[in-house]
Amino acid sequence: MRAPKVGILTFSDGRPHVHNELLSLTREFQNRLARRLRDEEWEVVTGRDIIWTPDLAKSEGRYLAAEGVEVTIFNFAIWSFPHLPAIASQFAPGPFLLFSNVNPQYPGLVGMLAGAGALDQVGAFCARVSGDVADDAVFARALQFLRAGMAVNRLRGETYGLIGGRSMGMYTAQSPLDQWRRQFGIDVEHIDQFEIVRRAGLIPDDRVEAGFRWLGQHVGEILYDGKKLTPELLKRQIRSYHAVREIVSDWKLDFCGIKGQPEMTDHFCTMDIAEAFCNDPYDWEGPHDPIVCATEADMDGALTMELFKHIAATPVLFADVRHYDAADNVWDLCNSGQHATYFAAKSFDPRANLPHVRFYPEIIYFPAGGASVAHIAAPGAVTLARLARREGRYWMAIVPAEFVEFRDQLAWKKAEATTLQWPHAFARFRVTPEDFLASYDSNHIHGVYGDYTQELLWMCRILGIESHVYA
């Protein structure tokens, strides 16, 4: 996925003799900050000049906007006049991270606080971090805000493809178009599921055969039964995957959701292959950026996943909160074939993941048949979350957790206690089941490996959304 793009504007004293005497010092602090960000693979655009006049505040802010930066750092190493960041905030892309360097001989911290007060007064959203950019803890705090700001801005102008409509009566899976446009800047395209069926029949046979051979060579087990899972049905699912990819490309979609049930799952085939390999970072034709694709056309689920993808730059989990296993204090998070195969070994290499994957025949719910993409999620710290609505107002549930590992045979035995044929993630929450179930507002949950709690909290503050951490 493309590197995040951050802008840096450094502010100075408005008196010419002070600005000129300290110019080399302020430039060096700006260069140190830019180098550290580039080391973390951020694309950095620095202002062409250190800002010490209102004209420069306007022109340099406009320059960052023209360069397409996704979030802006206001950098302070010495005292600077507070009206300068206030002016720049009208032109540079927000939100703004105010960063004060360790430079005690000069009152840079004073300048940052004065600037922060000005921005708060005029309503320009900002965060503050003070310290040495070489300090990992300080830099981590800066990155948490920058990732959140970048993720929120990447939503603006995106298009979600709603393929189908509401599935099985789920209110929580459908969201108002006007609210998405107003609050997140996202447009919604409605597309009939028949378009998958139509396009699937047009996929060239050689592409289908190549995918079929690749899956046969790399997937750990394909358990054909001659009824619900046959080579012909698997090829139909491969055709459906290519059809979804074509819809995404032709309609210029950034992320999508597929209704699936009951029309597709009763009369065509399940979308498990399509959903899993859209969310994956690869398929049989090579690497690709993960495309968030939510089952049951879950819009708020897809939106949560899209934010996670922008923050973490990895595939994102989609699962049902299926069962609490009190004996081992773990939740079984599973949903029909929806997990990207990435989660089987936490790798961007299909050769690492797919040997752990099984294709089972679909179960009673899906008479049309096809392969269910089953595996057990690799262990590791994770952040789970879900955007939900109460009386029209969004809030976010944030669940720090850990995917735990059981011996292979025990893991599959635990999977069999719910639905063996589906993918599973065994998650240990920090909160009690009673506290979680008392207020969590969806049957679906989403997440990525790593701790992104602070990024999600910042994101909620930027968007004006309430949040609750279950910890």
C-alpha positions in Angstrom: 0.0 0.0 0.0 1.1 3.5 -0.7 3.3 5.2 2.0 1.6 7.8 4.2 2.4 11.4 3.4 3.1 13.9 6.1 3.9 17.6 5.9 6.2 19.6 8.2 6.0 23.3 8.8 8.5 24.8 11.2 7.8 28.2 12.9 10.1 30.9 13.9 10.3 34.3 15.7 8.6 37.1 13.8 11.5 39.5 14.5 13.9 39.5 11.5 17.1 39.6 13.6 16.0 36.7 15.8 14.7 34.6 12.9 17.9 35.1 10.8 20.3 34.4 13.7 18.5 31.1 14.6 17.6 30.0 11.1 20.2 27.3 10.8 19.1 25.9 14.2 15.5 25.7 13.3 16.3 24.1 9.9 18.4 21.4 11.7 15.5 20.5 14.0 13.2 20.3 11.0 15.7 18.0 9.2 16.0 15.7 12.3 12.3 15.3 12.4 12.0 14.6 8.7 14.8 12.0 8.8 13.2 10.1 11.6 9.9 10.0 9.7 11.6 8.8 6.5 13.3 6.1 8.4 9.8 4.8 9.3 8.9 4.8 5.6 6.8 7.9 5.7 6.9 10.2 2.6 7.8 13.6 4.0 7.2 17.1 2.5 8.9 19.9 4.3 8.0 23.5 3.9 10.3 25.4 1.5 11.0 28.1 4.1 10.9 28.4 7.9 7.8 30.4 8.6 8.2 33.8 10.3 5.7 36.0 8.4 2.0 35.7 7.7 2.7 35.5 4.0 4.9 32.5 4.5 2.3 30.9 6.8 -0.2 31.1 3.9 2.1 30.1 1.0 3.7 27.2 2.9 0.3 25.9 4.0 -0.9 26.1 0.4 2.3 24.3 -0.7 1.6 21.3 1.6 -2.0 21.2 0.3 -0.8 21.2 -3.3 1.6 18.4 -2.5 -1.2 16.2 -1.2 0.0 15.7 2.3 -2.4 13.7 4.5 -1.6 15.2 7.9 0.6 18.1 9.0 3.2 18.6 11.8 3.7 22.1 13.1 7.3 22.0 14.4 8.6 24.3 17.2 12.2 24.6 18.2 12.3 28.2 19.4 9.8 30.8 20.4 7.5 31.6 17.5 4.6 34.0 17.1 1.4 32.2 17.8 -0.6 33.8 15.0 1.6 32.1 12.4 0.4 28.5 13.0 -3.2 29.8 13.3 -2.9 31.3 9.8 -1.1 28.2 8.4 -3.9 26.0 9.8 -6.3 27.7 7.3 -4.4 26.3 4.4 -2.4 23.3 5.4 -4.2 19.9 5.6 -5.3 19.1 9.1 -5.4 17.6 11.7 -2.3 19.1 13.1 0.4 17.6 15.4 2.2 20.3 17.3 5.7 19.0 18.1 8.1 20.8 20.5 11.7 19.7 20.3 14.0 19.5 23.4 15.9 22.8 23.1 15.9 24.4 26.6 18.1 27.4 25.6 15.2 28.6 23.6 11.5 28.7 24.5 10.2 26.3 21.8 7.8 24.6 24.2 6.4 28.1 25.1 5.8 28.7 21.4 4.1 25.3 20.9 1.7 26.0 23.9 0.9 29.5 22.7 0.2 28.1 19.2 -1.9 25.2 20.6 -4.0 27.7 22.6 -4.6 29.8 19.4 -5.6 26.7 17.4 -8.0 25.5 20.1 -9.5 29.0 20.2 -10.2 29.0 16.4 -11.3 25.4 16.3 -8.4 23.8 14.4 -8.0 20.3 15.8 -4.5 19.6 17.1 -2.5 17.3 19.4 0.7 18.1 21.2 3.9 16.1 21.7 7.0 17.4 23.3 10.4 15.7 23.5 13.4 14.4 21.6 12.4 12.9 18.3 15.2 10.3 18.8 13.4 9.1 21.9 11.4 6.0 20.8 8.6 6.7 23.3 8.2 10.3 22.2 8.3 9.3 18.5 5.7 6.6 19.1 3.2 9.1 20.5 3.7 11.3 17.5 3.1 8.3 15.1 -0.1 7.3 16.9 -1.6 10.7 16.1 -0.2 10.9 12.6 -1.6 7.5 11.7 -5.0 8.4 13.0 -5.1 11.7 11.1 -3.9 10.1 7.9 -6.5 7.3 8.2 -9.4 9.7 8.7 -8.2 11.9 5.7 -7.9 8.8 3.5 -11.6 8.1 3.9 -12.5 11.4 2.3 -13.4 10.9 -1.4 -13.5 7.1 -1.1 -16.3 5.1 -2.6 -17.9 2.0 -0.9 -19.6 -0.5 -3.2 -22.7 -2.0 -1.6 -23.2 -5.1 -3.6 -26.7 -6.4 -2.8 -28.3 -4.8 0.2 -29.4 -5.6 3.7 -28.7 -9.3 4.6 -31.0 -11.3 6.9 -32.6 -8.3 8.5 -29.5 -6.9 10.1 -30.0 -3.2 11.1 -26.4 -2.9 12.2 -25.1 -3.9 8.7 -26.7 -0.9 6.9 -25.8 2.8 7.3 -27.3 6.1 6.0 -25.7 7.4 2.8 -26.0 11.1 3.8 -24.4 10.5 7.2 -21.4 8.7 5.6 -21.0 11.6 3.2 -21.4 14.2 5.9 -19.3 12.6 8.6 -16.7 10.6 6.8 -16.6 12.0 3.2 -17.5 8.6 1.7 -19.8 8.0 -1.3 -21.9 4.8 -1.6 -22.6 3.0 -4.9 -25.4 0.4 -4.9 -24.7 -2.5 -7.2 -26.9 -5.5 -7.8 -25.5 -9.0 -7.0 -26.5 -10.2 -10.4 -23.5 -8.2 -11.7 -21.3 -10.8 -10.0 -23.2 -13.6 -11.7 -23.1 -11.9 -15.1 -19.4 -11.1 -15.0 -18.5 -14.5 -13.6 -19.6 -16.1 -16.8 -17.3 -13.8 -18.8 -14.1 -14.6 -17.0 -11.7 -16.3 -19.5 -11.2 -20.1 -18.8 -7.4 -19.9 -18.7 -7.6 -17.4 -15.8 -10.0 -19.7 -13.9 -7.8 -22.8 -14.6 -4.7 -21.0 -13.4 -6.4 -20.1 -10.1 -7.7 -23.6 -9.7 -4.3 -25.1 -10.2 -2.6 -22.6 -7.8 -5.1 -23.3 -5.0 -4.7 -27.1 -5.5 -1.0 -26.7 -5.2 -0.9 -24.4 -2.2 -4.0 -24.9 0.0 -3.3 -27.5 2.7 -6.5 -29.6 2.1 -9.4 -29.3 -0.3 -12.1 -31.7 0.9 -14.2 -32.4 -2.1 -17.4 -34.2 -1.3 -19.0 -34.4 -4.8 -22.0 -32.4 -3.7 -21.4 -29.1 -1.8 -17.8 -28.9 -3.0 -16.8 -30.0 -6.4 -14.1 -28.7 -8.8 -16.9 -27.0 -10.8 -18.2 -25.1 -7.7 -14.7 -24.1 -6.7 -14.1 -22.7 -10.3 -17.4 -20.8 -10.0 -16.1 -19.2 -6.8 -12.8 -18.3 -8.6 -14.9 -16.7 -11.4 -16.9 -14.8 -8.8 -13.7 -13.5 -7.2 -12.5 -12.2 -10.5 -16.0 -10.7 -11.1 -15.8 -8.8 -7.8 -12.3 -7.5 -8.6 -13.6 -6.3 -12.0 -16.5 -4.5 -10.3 -14.1 -2.9 -7.9 -11.9 -1.7 -10.7 -14.7 -0.6 -13.1 -16.7 1.2 -10.5 -13.6 2.7 -8.9 -14.5 1.3 -5.5 -12.1 1.7 -2.6 -13.9 -1.0 -0.4 -17.0 -3.0 -0.7 -19.4 -5.5 0.9 -21.4 -8.4 -0.6 -24.9 -9.3 0.6 -24.5 -13.0 -0.3 -27.3 -14.4 1.7 -29.8 -15.7 0.7 -29.7 -15.2 -3.1 -26.1 -16.1 -3.9 -25.8 -18.7 -1.2 -29.0 -20.4 -2.2 -28.7 -20.3 -6.0 -25.2 -19.6 -7.2 -22.3 -20.2 -4.7 -20.9 -18.7 -1.6 -18.7 -15.6 -1.7 -16.1 -17.1 0.7 -13.3 -17.3 -1.8 -14.0 -13.8 -3.1 -14.2 -12.2 0.3 -11.1 -14.0 1.7 -8.8 -13.2 -1.3 -10.1 -9.6 -1.7 -9.0 -9.0 1.9 -5.7 -10.9 1.4 -2.6 -9.2 0.1 -2.3 -11.7 -2.7 -4.1 -14.2 -5.0 -3.0 -16.7 -7.7 -2.1 -13.8 -10.0 0.4 -12.2 -7.5 0.5 -9.6 -4.8 -2.2 -6.9 -4.5 -3.3 -4.3 -2.0 -5.9 -5.7 0.3 -9.4 -4.7 -0.7 -11.7 -4.5 2.3 -14.7 -6.7 1.4 -17.3 -7.2 4.1 -19.6 -10.2 4.2 -23.4 -9.7 4.6 -22.8 -6.2 3.1 -22.0 -4.9 6.6 -21.3 -1.2 6.0 -20.2 -0.2 9.5 -18.0 -3.4 9.6 -16.4 -2.4 6.2 -15.9 1.1 7.5 -14.2 -0.1 10.6 -12.0 -2.4 8.5 -11.1 0.4 6.1 -9.9 2.6 9.0 -7.9 -0.3 10.4 -6.3 -1.0 6.9 -5.2 2.7 6.7 -3.8 2.7 10.2 -2.1 -0.7 10.2 -1.4 -1.3 6.5 -2.3 -4.9 6.9 -5.3 -7.2 6.1 -8.2 -6.8 8.6 -10.2 -9.5 10.4 -14.0 -9.8 10.0 -15.7 -12.2 12.4 -18.8 -13.0 14.4 -18.6 -12.9 18.1 -19.6 -16.5 18.1 -18.9 -18.2 21.5 -17.2 -17.7 24.9 -15.2 -20.7 26.0 -15.2 -20.2 29.8 -12.9 -23.2 30.4 -10.0 -21.4 28.6 -11.3 -17.8 28.9 -11.3 -17.3 25.1 -13.8 -16.0 22.6 -14.2 -18.0 19.4 -14.4 -15.3 16.6 -15.5 -16.9 13.4 -17.6 -16.2 10.3 -18.2 -18.2 7.1 -15.0 -18.0 5.1 -14.5 -14.3 5.7 -11.1 -14.2 7.3 -8.3 -13.4 4.9 -5.9 -16.4 4.7 -3.2 -13.9 5.9 -4.3 -14.7 9.4 -3.4 -18.3 9.2 0.3 -17.5 9.7 0.3 -13.7 9.9 2.4 -13.5 6.7 2.2 -11.6 3.4 3.6 -14.7 1.7 0.8 -17.1 0.6 3.3 -20.0 0.9 3.5 -19.4 4.6 -0.3 -19.2 5.1 -2.0 -21.5 2.7 -0.6 -24.8 4.0 -2.6 -24.1 7.2 -5.8 -23.6 5.2 -8.5 -26.1 4.6 -11.3 -25.8 2.0 -14.4 -27.6 3.4 -17.8 -28.1 1.7 -20.3 -25.5 2.7 -22.8 -26.4 5.5 -26.6 -26.4 5.8 -27.0 -22.7 5.6 -25.6 -22.5 2.0 -27.4 -24.9 -0.3 -25.7 -23.5 -3.4 -22.4 -24.8 -2.1 -18.7 -24.0 -2.6 -15.6 -24.0 -0.5 -15.5 -22.6 3.0 -12.1 -21.1 3.7 -11.1 -22.5 7.1 -8.0 -21.9 9.3 -7.0 -20.9 12.8 -5.6 -17.4 13.3 -1.9 -17.2 14.3 -1.2 -16.0 17.9 -0.3 -12.5 18.8 -1.4 -9.2 20.3 -4.4 -7.7 18.5 -6.6 -4.7 18.5 -10.3 -5.4 17.9 -12.9 -2.7 17.3 -16.3 -1.9 15.8 -18.0 1.3 14.8 -21.7 1.2 15.8 -24.6 3.6 16.1 -27.0 4.5 19.0 -29.9 6.6 17.9 -28.0 7.8 14.9 -24.8 8.7 16.7 -21.6 6.8 16.0 -19.4 5.4 18.7 -16.5 2.9 18.7 -15.9 -0.1 20.8 -12.2 -0.8 21.2 -11.1 -4.2 22.5 -7.4 -4.8 23.2 -6.9 -8.6 23.1 -4.6 -11.5 22.2 -5.1 -14.3 19.7 -4.0 -17.4 21.6 -2.6 -20.7 20.3 -3.7 -24.2 21.1 -2.1 -27.4 19.9 -3.2 -28.1 16.4 -5.6 -31.0 17.2 -7.0 -29.1 20.2 -7.5 -26.0 18.1 -9.6 -27.8 15.5 -11.5 -29.6 18.3 -12.4 -26.3 19.7 -13.4 -25.1 16.2 -15.6 -28.2 15.9 -17.5 -27.1 19.0 -19.0 -24.2 16.9 -18.5 -24.7 13.1 -15.5 -26.7 12.0 -15.8 -25.5 8.4 -15.3 -21.8 9.2 -12.2 -19.8 10.0 -11.5 -19.2 13.7 -9.6 -16.7 15.9 -9.4 -17.6 19.6 -9.2 -14.3 21.4 -8.6 -13.5 25.0 -10.1 -10.2 26.0 -9.0 -8.1 29.0 -12.6 -7.4 30.0 -15.0 -9.8 31.6 -17.7 -11.4 29.4 -20.4 -9.7 31.4 -19.0 -6.2 30.9 -18.4 -6.8 27.2 -21.8 -8.3 26.4 -23.6 -5.6 28.4 -22.9 -2.8 25.9 -21.2 -4.2 22.7 -23.5 -3.3 19.9 -22.9 -5.8 17.0 -22.6 -9.5 16.2 -19.5 -8.6 14.1 -16.1 -7.6 15.2 -12.9 -6.6 13.3 -9.2 -6.2 14.1 -5.5 -6.3 13.2 -2.3 -7.6 14.8 -0.6 -5.0 17.0 -1.7 -2.4 19.6 -3.5 0.4 17.9 -5.6 1.5 20.8 -4.2 5.0 20.9 -4.6 5.5 17.2 -8.3 4.5 17.4 -8.8 6.9 20.3 -7.2 9.8 18.4 -9.3 8.9 15.3 -12.5 9.1 17.4 -11.5 12.4 18.8 -10.7 13.8 15.3 -14.1 12.6 14.0 -16.0 13.7 17.1 -17.1 10.1 17.9 -17.4 8.7 21.4 -15.3 5.6 22.3 -15.1 2.9 24.9 -12.1 0.8 25.6 -13.0 -2.7 26.9 -10.0 -3.3 29.2 
